[in-house]
Structures are given as C-alpha cells and as structure tokens.
Amino acid sequence: MRILLLGSGGREHTFSWKIAQSPLLTKLFIAPGNAGTLQHGENINLQGSDFEGIRQFVKDNKVDLVLVGPEDPLVLGIHDYFLSHEDIKDIPVIGPCKQGAMLEGSKDFAKAFMKRNAIPTAAYQTFTKETIAEGFAFIDTLQAPYVLKADGLAASKGVVILNDAEETKAELHRMLIDNKFGTASNKVVIEEFLKGIELSVFVVTDGISYKILPEAKDYKRIGEGDTGPNTGGMGTVSGVPFATPDFMKKVEDRIIKPTISGLKRENIPYKGFIFIGLMNVAGNPYVIEYNVRMGDPETESVLPRLKNDFVELLQAIGTNSLKDITIEIDEQVTATVMLVSEGYPGSYQKGKVITGIDKVEGSIVFHAGTSLNAAGNTITNGGRVLAVTSYGATLQEALNRSYANIEHIHFEGKSFRKDIGQDVINFK
C-alpha cells in the first residue's frame, strides 16, 4: 500500500514510525514532513492546503490512502475535495469531511452539538461584537475563573482563563473588537469553569462503528505546576491512574456513544479520529473540547501503546470495516516529555544544531520542529522541537527513563518541564 501522510510535526513522525512497521506498506510519502520522518519515508515539498498539488501527486504516484495529520486541511475541506473529483474520489482520506471538522473548527458548533445530543459539558453562551454588552452581563453571572474561547482555530492559543471579571471583560473586548485572534475570534464562547483534572480520550470511527484507543493526560502550560501561557503541549502520559474501568465506562456511555450516534443522526460523514478533551469532575466526565485529529504530543504517548498494525487500522476506517478490528493495547505505560526552544510559546530562534539523539537508549525520540541544514545537521525549526517517549511498568519508571535520556540531547536554548506526570502519580 502506498500512503500519503500530511503534516510536519511530532504527531506525523509518530504516524510515520508506526506506519513503517507494517508489512502492508509499500511506500510512505510525508508532506512536508521533518527531519525525523525521513527515517521512515520520503518527504515531499507539499503543504496540506495545496489541494490541487496533492491531487496531482496522488495521481502521479499511485497513492492508495491519504492520512491527514493536522486540523487545518480538514477544516478547509480536503476530504470533500477528494470526493468531488472523479479521478481521486475512491482514494480513502482518513479524516472527517468539512462538516464533521466543524467539531474542532467552531467552538460554538461543537457546544451546540453537545447540547443537542445531551453530552455533558460546561454551561456556555456565544457572543459577537454586536452582542458584547450581553457578554459583559453574562460574565457577571459567573463565578471566577472565567473561560473565554475563540470560536475558530487559533493554533492552540485561543483559550483564555482569567480570575478577575473586569480583566475578563477587557479580554473579551480584545478578542471581539480588536480581533486579537483574527477571524477566529469573530465569535467568542464564554463558559463556566469546570474544576477537576483533564483527560484526553481518542476514538477512531469509520462512520458506522468506533474503537477506543489508549487515553492520555497532557500538559499545556509552559511552566511547572501548570503556570504561564498555554502551548501546543509540553508532554503527555498514557496509562492514566484515574482512568479506571468504571470512569471509562462513563466516558463511553455518556460521551462517546452519543457523539457517534449524534454524527449519524445529523448525517455528518465522519471517517477518522475524534480526540475528546475531558474534565474529570468528582468522578464524572465533561467534554471540554473536540479535536478532529489525533493530538500532539498525545500521539507520541498513545501510538506506542497500540499493538495493532496501524496500516490495517487505517484501511479498516477507509473501507467501513472497523467493526472487524480488535484493539490491542500494551500494558506498559508511556511518558513523553517535549524539548522546546527558548522563548516558546512566544518568539524564538530557529536553526540551532541538535546533537546527542544518537546517544539515546531505551527511549524513542520523535521529531516535532526539526529540519536538516545544508551540511546535513539536524536543526531546530519550531517552538516544540523533540518529544522523548519511554515505556515503563509504572509512570515514574517511564518518566525517569525519558528524563535520563533528555540529558544526552543538546541544542542552544533547550527547555522542558520537569514535572510531567506528577499530578496523576499523586492523584487522590
């Protein structure tokens, strides 16, 4: 099977690593890829938004399946684009159609979908610049902290949590009137704050049946103790102690089943991944958000625990035969720690030479923001640079292994959180 994978981050390197293990694979292309994906396939100079270029490449290279990594091409409608062209409409695209991608592309759409389908989530209202006065009034009805969410995609930076009502109103003004997040904040969702501990749950569906992948806990804040601004993710663990069978049954019954049945009832075609960001509130799950792809860096912890042939799983999604697959999960847990550039998530420099990856033993290094320079050296090419993942019988064992191997890797300005996983290890 000849596969085209779209994307360039740690998620895509992890996909590449897993796909390359399959005996079903003939050739893997990654567009545009990074320095790590080169270990498993051929990088192609194509962007996910270049639908016509992708169409031509798929035809010229006899691609059998397209796996979409990031959300942008899905929200822009790449799956619909394939279906609308006779010459490529029979090539499976793993990722939802544009309407299904609205679950991530519009916070307001997602919240309304949850409300229609009785899926537990925080109380909310949506406001525009024309209704900003009503937004101010709504803030006065809530208790701190206050949660503001830009309706559209804002590169993981569109959620703001504040403790002061007047500061929250000023932020709402910046989002709606000053266009802080561009068109992404033409609408803003204000919702009640849910107090609990987060969990990420991953589901694959062919639009008919579904399977649940290993869960994960991620760490978005830049600083230890979950302080500072949000990032795309500073680390994850999979094999989460509080995700007990009883809790996960609640997740399946109250959230996953009504999500899948809601998509069917509303005639929303969906083939691919659903990432459900949850809050465990006193033992009960509430949805914080949907994503319509695998998370990053959650993928770097989740996929290593999946024992299935990943290409066989993708094929089953594409051919509506997912019901025939039995998901097999490694009993070992995993821990992933991100190495980021100095200054991230603000401004940072690129082009720093990375050394020591070859010294790593007992961990997997997934490339997130890397490339090769003219001399063939691996260099930094993003805010999040590398993800170091390790297995362990316990989370602490896996974390110890990742942190020990991080010491071998060097680049100017290397930064990372030292407290990944400690909250779940000590969870009561």
C-alpha positions in Angstrom: 0.0 0.0 0.0 1.2 3.5 -1.0 0.3 6.1 1.7 0.5 9.9 1.7 0.7 11.4 5.2 0.0 15.2 5.5 1.8 17.2 8.2 5.2 18.1 9.7 5.0 17.7 13.5 5.6 15.1 16.2 2.3 13.5 15.5 3.3 12.9 11.9 6.7 11.5 12.9 4.9 9.1 15.2 2.5 8.1 12.5 5.4 7.5 10.2 7.2 5.4 12.7 4.1 3.3 13.3 3.1 3.0 9.6 6.7 1.9 8.7 6.3 -1.1 11.0 3.5 -2.5 8.8 4.2 -5.3 6.3 1.3 -3.9 4.3 3.3 -0.7 3.5 4.9 -0.4 0.1 5.8 3.3 0.1 5.3 6.2 2.5 5.3 9.9 1.5 5.1 12.7 4.0 4.1 16.2 3.0 6.0 18.2 4.1 7.5 16.1 6.9 10.5 16.9 9.1 14.0 15.6 9.8 12.5 12.6 11.7 10.0 11.5 9.1 12.9 11.0 6.7 13.8 7.9 8.7 10.6 6.2 7.6 9.6 7.5 4.2 10.1 10.2 1.6 9.4 13.9 2.4 7.5 15.8 -0.3 7.5 19.6 -0.6 3.8 20.0 -0.5 1.6 21.8 2.0 -1.7 20.4 3.4 -3.6 23.4 2.0 -2.4 22.8 -1.6 -5.3 20.6 -2.6 -4.6 20.7 -6.3 -0.9 19.8 -5.8 -1.9 16.9 -3.5 -4.4 15.7 -6.1 -1.7 15.7 -8.8 0.8 14.0 -6.5 -1.7 11.3 -5.5 -2.4 10.5 -9.2 1.2 10.6 -10.4 2.4 8.4 -7.5 -0.5 5.9 -7.4 -1.3 6.7 -3.7 -3.7 4.3 -2.2 -4.7 6.2 1.0 -4.3 9.7 2.5 -3.9 10.2 6.2 -4.4 13.8 7.3 -2.4 14.7 10.4 -3.3 18.4 11.3 -6.7 20.0 11.6 -6.3 22.8 9.0 -6.7 20.7 5.8 -9.7 19.0 7.4 -11.4 22.3 8.3 -10.7 23.6 4.8 -12.4 20.5 3.3 -9.7 18.3 1.9 -11.9 15.2 2.3 -14.8 16.9 0.4 -12.3 18.0 -2.3 -11.3 14.3 -2.9 -14.9 13.2 -3.0 -15.8 16.0 -5.5 -13.2 14.9 -8.1 -13.9 11.8 -10.2 -10.2 10.9 -10.6 -9.5 10.7 -6.8 -12.9 10.1 -5.1 -12.2 6.4 -4.5 -8.9 7.1 -2.6 -9.7 6.8 1.2 -9.0 10.0 3.1 -8.6 9.4 6.9 -10.1 12.5 8.4 -13.7 13.9 8.5 -15.4 15.9 5.9 -15.7 19.6 6.3 -19.0 19.4 8.2 -17.5 16.9 10.7 -14.4 19.0 11.1 -16.6 21.8 12.4 -16.4 20.0 15.8 -12.9 21.5 16.0 -13.2 24.4 13.6 -16.0 26.1 15.5 -16.3 26.0 19.3 -19.9 27.3 19.0 -20.8 24.5 16.6 -19.3 21.9 19.0 -21.1 23.2 22.1 -24.4 23.3 20.2 -23.8 19.7 19.0 -23.2 18.6 22.6 -26.3 20.4 23.8 -28.4 18.7 21.1 -27.1 15.3 21.9 -27.2 15.6 25.7 -23.4 15.3 26.1 -22.2 16.7 29.4 -20.2 19.9 29.1 -19.9 23.3 30.8 -22.7 25.8 30.6 -22.0 28.4 28.0 -23.1 31.3 25.7 -21.7 32.6 22.5 -21.2 36.3 21.7 -20.2 38.5 18.7 -19.1 42.2 18.6 -22.7 43.1 18.2 -23.7 41.4 21.5 -20.6 42.2 23.5 -22.7 44.1 26.1 -24.7 40.8 26.7 -21.3 39.1 27.1 -20.3 41.5 29.8 -23.6 40.8 31.6 -23.1 37.1 31.2 -19.6 37.3 32.8 -21.3 39.0 35.9 -23.5 35.9 36.3 -20.5 33.5 36.5 -18.0 32.8 39.3 -14.3 33.0 38.7 -12.3 31.7 37.0 -13.8 32.8 33.6 -13.2 30.8 30.4 -13.1 32.6 27.0 -12.7 30.6 23.8 -12.2 31.9 20.3 -14.7 30.2 18.1 -12.3 29.3 15.3 -8.9 27.8 15.0 -6.2 29.8 16.8 -3.2 27.5 16.9 -3.9 26.2 20.5 -3.8 29.8 21.8 -7.5 30.7 21.5 -8.5 29.8 25.1 -8.0 32.3 27.9 -8.7 31.6 31.6 -8.8 34.6 33.9 -9.7 35.2 37.6 -10.9 38.8 37.5 -14.2 39.8 36.0 -13.1 43.2 34.8 -9.9 41.8 33.2 -12.1 39.1 31.5 -14.3 41.8 30.0 -11.2 43.6 28.7 -10.0 40.4 27.2 -13.4 39.8 25.6 -13.1 43.3 24.1 -9.7 42.5 22.7 -11.0 39.3 21.2 -14.2 40.6 19.6 -13.5 44.3 18.9 -9.6 44.3 18.5 -9.6 40.9 16.6 -6.9 39.5 18.9 -7.2 36.1 17.1 -8.2 37.5 13.7 -11.3 35.9 12.3 -11.0 33.0 14.8 -12.5 35.4 17.4 -15.3 36.9 15.4 -17.4 34.8 17.8 -16.3 34.0 21.4 -17.7 31.3 23.6 -17.8 32.1 27.3 -18.3 29.1 29.6 -18.3 28.2 33.2 -15.0 26.9 34.6 -15.0 23.2 35.4 -12.8 22.2 38.4 -11.2 18.8 38.1 -8.4 17.0 36.3 -8.1 16.7 32.5 -8.0 13.5 30.4 -7.7 13.0 26.6 -9.7 10.2 25.1 -9.1 9.1 21.5 -11.7 7.3 19.3 -11.4 6.0 15.7 -14.5 5.7 13.6 -15.5 4.7 10.1 -18.8 6.5 10.5 -20.5 3.3 11.5 -18.6 1.7 14.4 -15.9 3.0 16.6 -12.9 1.8 18.7 -11.3 3.4 21.7 -7.5 4.0 21.7 -5.3 4.4 24.8 -6.1 7.5 26.9 -3.6 10.2 27.8 -3.1 13.2 30.1 -1.4 16.2 28.5 0.3 19.3 29.9 -0.4 22.6 28.0 1.1 25.3 30.2 4.7 26.3 29.6 5.7 26.4 33.3 5.9 23.8 36.0 2.9 23.5 38.2 0.8 24.4 35.2 1.8 28.0 35.2 2.3 30.5 32.4 0.7 30.7 28.9 -0.7 27.8 27.0 1.4 25.9 24.5 0.7 23.2 21.9 1.7 20.7 24.7 4.8 20.2 26.9 4.4 16.5 27.5 1.9 13.6 28.0 1.5 10.4 29.8 -0.6 7.4 28.7 -1.8 4.9 31.2 -3.6 7.4 33.5 -4.3 6.1 37.0 -7.7 7.8 37.4 -9.0 6.5 34.0 -10.3 3.4 35.8 -12.7 0.9 34.0 -15.6 2.5 35.9 -14.7 6.0 34.8 -14.0 5.0 31.2 -17.4 3.3 31.1 -19.0 6.6 32.0 -17.0 8.2 29.2 -18.2 5.7 26.7 -21.8 5.7 27.7 -22.2 9.4 28.3 -19.9 10.9 25.7 -18.5 8.5 23.0 -21.8 6.7 22.2 -23.9 9.9 22.0 -21.2 11.6 19.9 -21.1 8.8 17.3 -24.9 8.4 17.3 -25.2 12.2 17.0 -23.0 12.3 14.0 -25.1 9.6 12.3 -28.4 11.2 13.2 -27.3 14.6 11.9 -26.0 13.0 8.7 -22.4 14.2 9.3 -20.0 11.9 7.5 -17.0 11.0 9.7 -14.1 8.8 9.0 -11.1 9.2 11.2 -10.0 10.2 14.7 -12.0 12.0 17.4 -10.0 13.5 20.2 -12.2 14.2 23.2 -10.7 16.6 25.8 -12.4 15.8 29.1 -12.5 17.1 32.6 -12.9 14.6 35.4 -15.1 16.5 37.8 -15.6 14.5 41.1 -15.6 11.2 39.1 -17.9 12.4 36.3 -16.6 13.2 32.7 -17.5 16.5 31.0 -16.3 17.5 27.5 -14.0 20.5 27.3 -13.5 20.3 23.5 -13.4 18.1 20.5 -10.5 17.8 18.1 -10.9 16.1 14.8 -7.5 14.5 14.6 -5.0 12.9 17.0 -3.4 15.2 19.5 0.2 16.4 19.6 2.1 15.4 21.7 -0.5 12.9 22.9 0.1 10.8 19.8 3.7 10.3 20.9 2.4 8.6 24.1 -0.7 6.8 22.7 0.5 5.2 19.4 3.5 3.4 21.1 0.9 1.6 23.3 -1.1 0.5 20.3 -0.1 -3.1 19.3 -2.2 -3.3 16.2 -0.9 -3.0 12.7 -1.6 0.8 12.1 -2.0 0.4 8.3 -4.6 -2.3 8.8 -6.5 0.0 11.2 -6.4 2.9 8.6 -7.6 0.5 5.9 -10.5 -0.6 8.1 -11.5 3.0 8.6 -11.4 3.7 4.9 -13.4 0.6 3.9 -16.0 0.7 6.6 -14.8 -2.5 8.2 -13.6 -1.1 11.6 -16.0 -3.5 13.4 -13.7 -6.4 12.4 -10.7 -4.9 14.3 -9.9 -5.7 17.9 -7.8 -3.0 19.5 -4.8 -4.4 21.4 -3.1 -2.2 24.0 0.3 -2.6 25.5 0.0 -3.0 29.3 3.1 -0.9 29.7 2.5 2.9 30.2 4.3 5.6 28.4 5.6 9.1 29.2 6.5 11.8 26.7 8.5 15.0 27.5 8.8 17.8 25.0 12.0 19.7 24.4 11.2 23.2 23.3 13.0 26.3 22.0 13.9 29.1 24.4 11.2 31.7 24.3 8.4 29.4 23.2 5.4 29.9 23.1 6.5 33.5 22.4 9.2 34.4 19.9 12.1 32.0 19.5 15.0 31.4 17.2 15.3 28.6 14.7 18.4 26.9 13.2 20.1 25.6 16.4 22.1 22.5 15.8 20.8 19.4 17.7 23.3 16.8 18.9 23.1 13.7 21.1 20.0 12.0 19.7 22.2 9.1 18.7 23.2 8.7 22.4 19.6 8.0 23.5 19.0 4.4 24.7 15.7 2.9 25.8 13.5 5.8 24.6 12.1 6.9 21.3 12.8 10.4 20.0 10.1 11.8 17.9 10.9 15.0 15.9 8.4 17.8 16.1 10.0 21.0 14.8 13.2 20.0 13.1 14.8 20.1 9.6 18.2 19.5 8.0 20.6 22.3 7.2 22.9 22.4 4.1 25.6 20.4 6.0 23.1 17.6 6.8 22.9 18.5 10.5 19.5 18.2 12.3 18.5 21.7 13.4 15.6 23.3 15.3 12.7 24.5 13.1 9.9 25.2 15.5 8.9 26.0 19.1 8.4 22.4 20.1 11.4 20.6 18.8 11.6 17.0 20.0 9.4 14.6 22.0 11.2 11.9 24.1 8.9 8.9 24.8 9.6 6.0 27.1 7.8 2.8 28.2 7.7 1.7 31.8 5.9 -0.7 34.2 4.9 2.5 36.1 4.6 6.1 35.1 7.5 7.1 37.3 9.7 4.5 35.6 8.8 5.7 32.2 9.4 9.3 33.2 12.7 8.6 34.8 13.8 7.0 31.5 12.7 10.0 29.4 14.4 12.5 31.7 17.6 10.5 31.8 17.8 10.4 28.0 17.0 14.1 27.7 20.4 14.7 29.3 22.0 13.3 26.2 20.3 15.7 23.8 21.6 19.2 23.3 20.7 22.4 21.4 21.1 26.0 22.4 18.2 27.2 24.5 16.8 23.7 25.2 13.9 23.9 27.6 11.5 21.4 29.2 9.1 20.8 32.1 10.5 18.7 34.9 7.1 17.9 36.5 5.3 16.0 33.7 3.0 13.3 35.2 3.5 14.1 38.8 -0.2 15.2 39.3 -1.6 11.9 38.1 1.0 9.9 40.0 -0.1 11.7 43.2 -3.8 11.9 42.3 -6.2 11.1 45.1 
